């Protein structure tokens, strides 16, 4: 597919997920771990704040993830 072509037939816009994640300071080489994922940023922020207030052992980040239904849709959006 070239940049001049339109989206694939049946294209569906991705939804957005907000994932609350951390990197374990004792195992940084492992990468990030997901605590929870939400369909709204508001809920992800609420969880991050709740865990931080409760003394979560690592710094928490919110990762924004586009979620596609089909590979063809993902390929178009890359």
Residue, then its C-alpha position, 0 to 999 in steps of 0.5 A: x500500500x502506498x501513501x497515496x492510497x486511501x485506507x483499507x476497505x472496512x477501515x475502523x479507527x483504533x480506540x485508545x487505551x491508557x495503560x498504567x505501568x512501572x519498571x521494577x527498580x530491581x529488574x530494570x532489564x525486564x522492561x515495563x509491567x502493566x498494573x491496569x489499562x483503561x478506556x479513559x485517561x481519567x481512570x488511568x490517572x485515578x489509579x496512578x494517583x491511588x497507587x502513588x498515594x498508597x506508597x507503590x514501590x516504583x514510579x508509575x507512568x501512563x502509556x497511551x496505546x492505540x488498539x486496532x481491530x485488524x492488522x490492515x488497519x494497523x498497517x494503514x496507521x503506522 
